Amino acid sequence: MLTTGEVLLVLEWSAVLLNVGFTLCIAWEKRIGWVLGFVAGCIGVGLYALANTWAMSVLNGYYVGMAVYGWWSWGNGAAQVRIRVQRWSFHVLAVPAGLLLSYAVSVLLLSYLNGSFPRLDAFVTVFSFIATWMMARKYIANWLYFVLADSVAIYLNWRIGYEGYAALNAMYLVLSVVGFSRWNAQLKRQRGQGLIA
């Protein structure tokens, strides 16, 4: 029989594998990836709650909801949702707003929930929220926001003791570069075909 620690380790690595599958599917624009993300998010909710990283637990709940939205969004209407580009004005507003919101969330985590690593927890969560929304809407810059969030998440997960998730975030850095490259090539093809992005 497995100990509690062994069960948690199996769950963590199962979520890691599901998340890798999710990211690869999304990079290759395969709708089934949202199903993998849904299951991985459900596991993540519980694991991060056990670590008292409440924002990360909420983030994984958000991943569950966004997986449903992404599945619907990518399958609704046209055969394929086109990759899109946001104006620079979005990023000029989104980055400072994300930093301010991260600070506010960290104050709440520290003051009311006695959360572990509140500043790191809040930063990763807020920027992952933004990046996931962008991914579901097929905005190409989502990959760059994930590079930022995952860079910090490596350290956060290592501090929590979740080596599997730390390794996952390191893989995400590589996969985000691959995803950005693939989507950028697809965006160029769309523009070459006269499709507005």
Buried (B, 14 or more C-beta within 10 A) or exposed (E): EEEEEEEBBEBBBBBBBBBBBBBBBBBEBBBEBBBBBBBBBBBBBBBBBEBBBBBBBBBBBBBBEBBBBBBEBBEEEEEEBEBBBBEEEBBEEBBEEBEEBBBEBBEBBBEEBEBBBBBBBBBBBBBBBBBBBBBBBBBBBBBBBBBBBBBBBBBBBBBBEBBBBBBBBBBBBEBBBBBBEBBBEBBEEBEEEEEEB
